[in-house]
């Protein structure tokens, strides 16, 4: 059975704002657009945390659900929830899950993997998914060479990725914290 996958998520932190943007495409295998309006960027914990996920759909949803449980358990503390999520995943042993998630609150931006990694980007920019490297390169260039806001950079980066990556469309969901 083919897995549902394919997306682009980018996060940009600038001037006290963090924006996560994602496209709406869900791809089955390498050649079928299964859905074009999925929402892979969401708000959690009373809208104080934004997450964007990419990878196998079932794995990504399970990952998001488990992380949300940690947020609730640790009163919305993003870093503590991420670390405890990672410990939980690692204690379960190696699995075949294939998903990544970007999580952010007003002060912290992290990438979480389904293998139990917690990664904080050096420069306040990160991206995941099949078009992630395109969006990441665009965001890095825009943040260094323009005075655009975090939201404007995220949207322009997604536009560039959707022009290049066949697994990325232009139905964007954008959330800011």
C-alpha positions as CSV (number, residue, x, y, z in Angstrom):
1,X,0.0,0.0,0.0
2,X,1.3,3.4,-0.9
3,X,1.8,6.0,1.8
4,X,0.3,9.4,1.8
5,X,3.1,12.1,2.0
6,X,4.6,15.2,0.5
7,X,4.4,18.7,1.8
8,X,6.4,21.8,2.6
9,X,6.5,23.5,6.0
10,X,8.7,26.6,6.6
11,X,9.2,28.6,9.8
12,X,10.7,32.0,10.1
13,X,11.5,33.9,13.3
14,X,12.1,37.6,13.0
15,X,11.4,40.8,15.1
16,X,9.7,38.9,17.9
17,X,7.3,37.0,15.6
18,X,7.4,33.4,14.5
19,X,5.5,32.3,11.5
20,X,4.9,28.7,10.3
21,X,3.5,28.2,6.8
22,X,2.6,25.0,5.0
23,X,1.0,23.9,1.8
24,X,-2.1,21.8,1.4
25,X,-1.0,19.0,-0.9
26,X,-1.2,15.4,0.2
27,X,0.5,13.1,-2.3
28,X,-0.1,9.3,-2.7
29,X,3.1,7.7,-3.9
30,X,5.1,9.6,-6.4
31,X,2.4,10.6,-8.9
32,X,-1.1,11.2,-7.5
33,X,-2.3,14.4,-5.8
34,X,-4.7,12.9,-3.3
35,X,-5.8,16.1,-1.6
36,X,-5.0,19.8,-2.3
37,X,-6.4,21.5,0.7
38,X,-5.0,19.7,3.8
39,X,-4.3,21.8,6.9
40,X,-0.8,20.7,8.1
41,X,-0.3,23.9,10.2
42,X,-2.3,24.1,13.4
43,X,-2.6,25.9,16.7
44,X,-2.4,23.9,20.0
45,X,-2.6,24.7,23.7
46,X,-5.1,27.6,23.7
47,X,-3.5,28.9,20.4
48,X,-0.2,29.6,22.2
49,X,1.7,26.9,20.2
50,X,1.9,26.5,16.4
51,X,2.9,23.2,14.8
52,X,3.5,22.2,11.2
53,X,4.0,18.6,10.2
54,X,5.3,16.7,7.2
55,X,5.8,13.1,6.2
56,X,3.6,10.1,6.2
57,X,0.1,11.3,7.1
58,X,-0.7,8.7,9.8
59,X,2.7,9.1,11.3
60,X,2.4,12.9,11.3
61,X,-1.0,12.9,12.9
62,X,0.1,10.5,15.6
63,X,3.2,12.6,16.3
64,X,1.1,15.7,16.6
65,X,-1.3,14.0,18.9
66,X,1.5,12.7,21.2
67,X,3.2,16.1,21.3
68,X,-0.1,17.8,22.2
69,X,-0.5,15.4,25.1
70,X,2.9,16.5,26.4
71,X,2.0,20.2,26.0
72,X,-1.1,19.6,28.2
73,X,0.9,17.6,30.7
74,X,3.6,20.2,31.0
75,X,1.3,23.3,31.0
76,X,2.3,24.5,27.5
77,X,6.1,24.6,28.2
78,X,7.3,24.0,24.7
79,X,10.9,23.0,25.4
80,X,9.9,20.7,28.3
81,X,7.2,19.1,26.2
82,X,9.6,18.6,23.3
83,X,12.2,17.0,25.5
84,X,9.7,14.7,27.2
85,X,8.1,13.8,23.8
86,X,11.6,12.9,22.6
87,X,12.3,10.8,25.7
88,X,9.0,9.0,25.2
89,X,9.7,8.2,21.6
90,X,13.2,7.0,22.4
91,X,12.0,4.7,25.2
92,X,9.7,3.0,22.7
93,X,12.7,1.9,20.6
94,X,13.4,2.3,16.9
95,X,10.3,2.5,14.8
96,X,9.6,2.9,11.1
97,X,7.6,6.1,11.4
98,X,8.4,8.8,8.9
99,X,7.4,12.3,10.0
100,X,8.8,15.6,11.1
101,X,7.2,18.5,12.9
102,X,8.1,22.1,13.5
103,X,6.8,23.5,16.8
104,X,6.9,27.1,18.0
105,X,5.7,29.4,20.7
106,X,6.4,33.1,21.2
107,X,10.0,32.5,22.1
108,X,11.1,29.0,20.9
109,X,11.3,27.3,17.5
110,X,12.1,23.6,17.3
111,X,12.1,20.7,14.8
112,X,11.0,17.4,16.2
113,X,11.6,14.0,14.5
114,X,9.7,10.8,14.9
115,X,13.0,9.3,16.0
116,X,13.1,11.4,19.2
117,X,15.4,14.3,18.0
118,X,14.8,17.9,19.2
119,X,16.7,20.4,17.0
120,X,16.7,24.2,17.5
121,X,17.7,26.0,14.3
122,X,20.7,28.3,14.6
123,X,19.3,31.3,12.7
124,X,15.5,31.1,13.5
125,X,14.7,29.6,10.1
126,X,13.8,26.0,9.4
127,X,11.8,23.9,6.9
128,X,10.7,20.3,6.5
129,X,9.1,18.2,3.9
130,X,9.7,17.4,0.2
131,X,9.9,21.1,-0.7
132,X,11.6,22.1,2.6
133,X,15.0,22.7,1.2
134,X,13.6,25.0,-1.5
135,X,11.7,27.0,1.1
136,X,14.6,27.0,3.5
137,X,17.0,28.4,0.8
138,X,14.5,31.1,-0.1
139,X,13.9,32.1,3.5
140,X,17.6,32.3,4.2
141,X,18.2,34.6,1.2
142,X,15.1,36.7,2.0
143,X,16.0,37.2,5.7
144,X,19.6,38.3,4.8
145,X,18.7,40.6,2.0
146,X,15.3,42.2,2.8
147,X,13.5,43.8,5.6
148,X,10.4,41.7,5.0
149,X,8.4,40.5,8.0
150,X,8.5,36.9,9.2
151,X,5.1,36.4,7.6
152,X,6.1,37.9,4.3
153,X,9.3,35.8,4.2
154,X,7.4,32.6,5.0
155,X,4.8,33.2,2.3
156,X,7.4,34.2,-0.4
157,X,9.4,31.1,0.5
158,X,6.4,28.9,0.2
159,X,5.6,30.5,-3.2
160,X,9.1,29.7,-4.4
161,X,9.0,26.1,-3.2
162,X,5.6,25.6,-4.8
163,X,7.0,26.8,-8.1
164,X,9.8,24.2,-8.0
165,X,8.6,21.2,-6.0
166,X,5.9,19.0,-7.6
167,X,4.9,17.8,-4.1
168,X,4.1,21.4,-2.9
169,X,1.1,23.4,-3.9
170,X,0.0,27.0,-3.3
171,X,-2.8,26.4,-0.9
172,X,-1.0,27.9,2.1
173,X,-2.0,27.9,5.8
174,X,0.0,30.5,7.7
175,X,0.0,30.9,11.5
176,X,1.9,33.5,13.6
177,X,2.9,33.5,17.3
